[in-house]
Amino acid sequence: MAEKLREGLILGLGNPLLDISAVVDEDFLKKYNLKANDAILADESHKPLYDELIEQYKAEFIAGGAVQNTMRVAQWFLEKPHVATFMGCVGKDKYSKILEEKARSSGLNVKYQYHDTVPTGTCGVLITGKNRSLCANLAAANCFQTSHIHEPANQLLLESAQYYYISGFFLTVSPETIQEVAKHSHKNGKTFMMNLSAPFLCEFFKKPMMDAFPYVDIIFGNETEAEAFSKANDLGTMDRKEIALKMSKMDKVNEKRQRIVIITQGADNVILAKDNTIQEFPATSLPEEKVVDTNGAGDAFVGGFIAQYAQGKSIETCIKCGIWAATVIVQRSGCTYEGKPDFAI
């Protein structure tokens, strides 16, 4: 099936980050006022964290950023180079070279915007037991300009794509770009997908999120993000199935296609709201000793989903592939994989 796919079919926009990943203890989290399974943006108090991870905790470097992870995983399944393209902003430094090298080696077509003075973004991935806390210093990733998608070569990529995926994290960077891509997708009858990405976005970046929401054909999120979304938008329930159903019925510009809502719940069932009905899909149960690192599980889920969706597979198949991908990723350190995927229904 993959051989029928064309280059440039999928376009992802997000924050390219070099993950600095290390196993730490609870005291380290307390020192930097972090929670065991959270995702936040770094402030001044977190700046020393990155050097401390490198110097004292045997940190490893992994090409990261939510959308870049998702696009890499999608490419792994598709097995044909450059079906997916990724755009985001990096610095002109050694870290961006590492990022590009790793991304391209996975078959991803990378079209970074380069910033002359701001360094490449980093993300501290703090692993405590089976949990991971993410602390992102966006740096250059925060400097993405809409002008990048107007460059002739990039405009062609935007226009030739059929499927668009943008993380909620990008709401903090360039809501203007999200609007432009969303409107292009709607005008041309394409598929626009987003991720809630983190609870704080639902609260503190509610306006740009809700400006984009009417254009979203498929929205992904996990249980804590779904609950934060419900609270921020006064949905009046903490029942995740109800939240998913209500999200699917919220205002949508293209009324011909009702929004599809997918909520993951870690080791619990994946919730699907589609066509006014709820379906649940069991996540794969792993023995505790097999779970290495939950970092990137959500990104991998979406990567597996999109890889099948772009091939016209059923939503059920897409979700099962997402679960399969997430199950593989949690058994490894970071959002990494090896060999060929042997997913089968």
C-alpha positions in Angstrom: 0.0 0.0 0.0 2.8 2.4 0.9 4.2 2.4 -2.6 1.0 4.2 -3.8 1.7 7.1 -1.5 3.1 10.3 -2.9 5.7 12.6 -1.5 4.4 15.7 0.4 1.0 14.1 1.3 1.3 15.0 5.0 2.5 18.3 6.5 3.3 18.8 10.1 4.1 22.1 11.8 5.4 22.3 15.3 8.3 23.0 17.7 11.5 21.2 16.8 13.3 20.4 20.1 16.4 18.5 21.0 15.3 16.2 23.9 17.7 16.0 26.8 16.5 12.9 28.5 17.6 11.5 31.9 16.4 9.4 34.8 16.1 11.7 37.9 14.7 11.4 41.4 11.8 13.1 43.1 14.1 15.6 44.7 15.1 16.9 41.3 11.5 17.4 40.3 10.9 19.3 43.6 14.0 21.4 43.1 12.5 22.7 39.8 8.9 22.7 41.0 7.9 20.0 38.4 5.2 17.3 38.5 5.9 13.6 37.7 3.8 13.5 34.5 3.4 17.0 33.2 4.4 19.2 30.3 5.3 22.9 30.8 7.3 25.7 29.2 10.5 26.7 31.0 10.8 30.0 32.8 13.9 31.6 34.3 14.0 29.2 37.2 14.3 26.2 34.9 17.3 27.5 32.9 20.0 25.7 34.9 18.1 22.4 34.6 19.5 21.5 31.1 23.2 21.8 32.0 22.5 19.9 35.2 21.0 17.0 33.3 23.9 16.9 30.9 26.6 17.2 33.5 25.2 15.1 36.4 22.6 12.7 35.0 24.1 11.0 32.0 21.5 12.6 29.7 21.0 11.3 26.2 20.1 13.4 23.1 17.0 12.5 21.1 15.5 14.4 18.2 12.2 15.6 19.6 9.3 18.0 19.6 5.8 16.5 19.5 5.0 17.0 15.8 8.4 16.0 14.6 8.1 12.8 16.7 4.7 12.1 15.1 5.9 12.7 11.6 9.0 10.4 12.2 6.7 7.6 13.5 4.3 8.1 10.5 7.3 7.8 8.1 8.4 4.6 9.9 5.0 3.0 9.0 4.8 4.4 5.5 8.3 3.2 4.4 8.5 5.7 1.6 10.7 8.8 2.1 9.3 12.2 2.2 5.6 11.3 2.3 5.6 13.5 5.4 7.1 17.0 5.7 7.9 18.9 8.9 8.4 22.6 9.4 9.5 24.5 12.5 12.2 27.0 13.6 15.7 26.1 14.8 18.9 27.9 15.5 22.0 27.9 13.3 24.0 25.6 15.7 25.2 22.1 16.2 22.0 21.0 17.8 19.9 21.8 14.7 22.4 19.8 12.7 21.8 16.8 15.0 18.1 17.3 14.8 18.0 17.5 11.0 20.4 14.5 10.6 18.2 12.3 12.8 14.9 13.5 11.2 16.2 13.0 7.7 17.6 9.5 8.5 14.0 8.5 9.3 12.8 9.5 5.9 11.2 12.8 7.0 11.4 15.8 4.7 12.6 18.6 7.0 12.1 22.2 6.0 13.4 24.2 9.0 13.3 27.9 9.3 16.7 29.0 10.7 17.1 31.8 13.2 20.4 33.7 13.1 20.8 34.5 16.8 18.5 32.3 18.9 19.7 28.7 19.7 17.8 25.5 18.9 15.1 24.7 21.4 15.6 22.0 24.0 13.3 19.9 26.2 14.2 18.4 29.5 12.7 14.9 29.7 12.8 13.9 33.3 12.1 10.3 33.9 11.0 9.1 37.4 10.0 5.5 37.4 7.5 5.1 34.5 6.6 8.8 34.5 8.1 11.6 32.5 8.0 15.3 33.1 8.6 17.6 30.1 10.1 21.0 30.5 10.6 22.8 27.2 12.8 25.8 26.5 11.4 26.7 23.1 14.2 29.2 22.2 14.3 29.3 18.4 11.2 27.2 18.1 9.4 30.2 19.5 10.5 32.3 16.6 8.7 30.7 13.7 7.3 33.2 11.3 4.4 32.8 8.9 6.7 34.1 6.1 8.3 30.6 6.1 5.2 29.0 4.5 5.1 31.8 1.9 8.5 30.9 0.5 7.8 29.5 -3.0 9.1 26.0 -2.3 7.3 25.8 1.1 4.1 27.2 -0.4 4.2 24.3 -2.9 4.5 21.8 0.0 1.6 23.5 1.8 -0.6 23.3 -1.3 0.3 19.7 -2.3 -0.4 18.3 1.2 -3.7 16.6 1.8 -3.3 16.1 5.6 -2.2 18.7 8.1 -1.2 18.1 11.7 -0.3 20.8 14.2 0.3 20.5 18.0 -1.4 22.6 20.6 2.1 23.6 21.6 2.3 25.7 18.4 -0.5 27.9 19.7 2.1 29.6 21.9 4.3 30.2 18.8 2.3 31.2 15.7 -1.5 31.2 15.9 -1.4 33.2 12.6 0.3 30.2 10.8 -2.3 27.8 12.3 -5.1 30.0 11.0 -3.6 30.2 7.5 -3.1 26.4 7.3 -6.5 25.7 8.8 -8.3 28.0 6.3 -6.3 26.6 3.4 -7.3 23.1 4.5 -11.0 24.0 4.8 -11.1 25.9 1.5 -9.7 22.9 -0.4 -11.6 20.1 1.4 -8.5 18.7 3.1 -8.0 17.2 6.6 -6.9 19.4 9.4 -5.8 17.7 12.7 -4.6 19.1 16.0 -3.6 17.9 19.5 -4.6 19.5 22.8 -1.0 18.7 23.8 -1.0 19.9 27.4 -3.5 20.9 30.1 -2.1 24.5 30.5 -2.8 25.3 26.8 -6.5 24.7 27.3 -6.5 27.3 30.1 -3.9 29.9 29.2 -4.0 29.7 25.4 -7.8 29.2 25.2 -8.4 32.0 22.7 -6.0 30.9 19.9 -7.1 27.3 20.6 -10.8 28.1 20.2 -10.1 30.3 17.1 -8.5 27.2 15.5 -11.1 24.7 16.8 -13.9 25.3 14.3 -11.5 24.2 11.5 -10.3 21.0 13.3 -11.5 17.8 11.6 -9.7 15.4 14.0 -8.6 16.4 17.5 -6.4 14.2 19.8 -5.8 14.5 23.5 -5.1 12.5 26.6 -7.3 12.2 29.7 -5.8 15.2 31.7 -6.0 17.4 28.6 -9.6 16.5 27.9 -10.5 17.3 31.5 -8.7 20.6 31.3 -10.5 21.4 28.0 -13.9 20.6 29.6 -13.1 22.9 32.6 -11.8 25.8 30.5 -14.8 25.6 28.1 -17.5 25.0 30.8 -18.7 21.7 29.3 -20.1 20.8 32.7 -18.7 17.3 32.9 -15.6 15.4 33.9 -16.9 12.2 32.3 -14.4 11.7 29.5 -16.8 10.0 27.1 -19.2 13.0 27.6 -16.4 15.4 27.0 -15.4 13.7 23.8 -19.0 13.7 22.5 -19.4 17.4 23.4 -16.1 18.3 21.7 -17.3 16.5 18.6 -20.4 18.7 18.5 -18.8 22.1 19.0 -19.0 24.6 16.2 -17.3 23.5 13.0 -16.8 25.5 9.8 -17.3 22.5 7.6 -20.6 21.2 8.7 -20.6 18.3 6.2 -18.0 16.4 8.3 -18.5 16.2 12.1 -15.4 16.5 14.1 -13.7 13.3 15.2 -12.4 13.3 18.8 -9.9 10.8 20.1 -8.9 10.7 23.8 -6.2 8.4 25.0 -6.0 7.3 28.6 -2.6 5.7 29.1 -3.2 2.0 29.8 -7.0 2.4 29.7 -9.3 2.4 26.7 -9.0 4.9 23.9 -12.2 6.9 23.5 -13.5 7.7 20.0 -16.3 10.2 19.4 -17.6 10.0 15.8 -21.0 10.6 14.2 -22.6 11.2 17.6 -21.5 7.9 19.0 -18.8 6.7 21.4 -16.6 3.7 20.8 -13.8 2.4 23.0 -10.7 0.5 22.0 -8.6 -1.4 24.6 -5.0 -0.3 25.0 -2.4 -3.0 25.0 -1.7 -4.1 28.6 2.0 -4.5 29.2 3.7 -6.0 32.2 5.2 -3.2 34.3 8.8 -4.3 33.8 8.4 -3.9 30.0 7.5 -0.2 30.3 10.7 1.8 29.9 9.5 5.4 29.3 6.1 6.9 28.5 7.7 9.9 26.8 6.5 10.1 23.2 3.7 7.6 23.6 1.0 10.1 22.6 3.2 11.4 19.7 3.6 7.8 18.5 -0.1 7.1 18.8 -0.9 10.0 16.4 2.0 8.9 14.1 0.5 5.4 13.7 -3.0 6.9 13.3 -2.0 9.3 10.6 0.1 6.7 8.7 -3.1 4.6 8.2 -5.5 7.5 7.8 -3.4 8.9 4.9 -3.8 5.5 3.2 -7.6 5.7 3.5 -7.9 3.0 6.2 -10.9 2.9 8.6 -10.8 4.9 11.8 -10.8 1.6 13.7 -7.6 0.5 11.9 -6.1 3.9 12.4 -6.7 3.8 16.2 -5.4 0.2 16.5 -2.2 1.2 14.6 -1.9 4.2 17.0 -2.2 1.8 20.0 0.3 -0.5 18.5 2.8 2.3 17.8 2.4 3.7 21.4 3.0 0.2 22.8 6.2 -0.1 20.9 7.5 3.3 21.9 6.8 2.9 25.7 9.2 -0.1 25.7 12.1 2.1 24.6 13.8 5.2 25.8 12.3 8.3 24.2 10.4 8.4 20.9 12.6 5.8 19.2 12.1 2.6 17.2 14.1 0.1 15.2 13.6 -2.3 12.4 10.4 -2.4 10.3 7.0 -2.1 11.9 5.0 -5.4 11.7 1.6 -4.0 12.6 -1.2 -6.1 11.3 -5.0 -6.1 12.0 
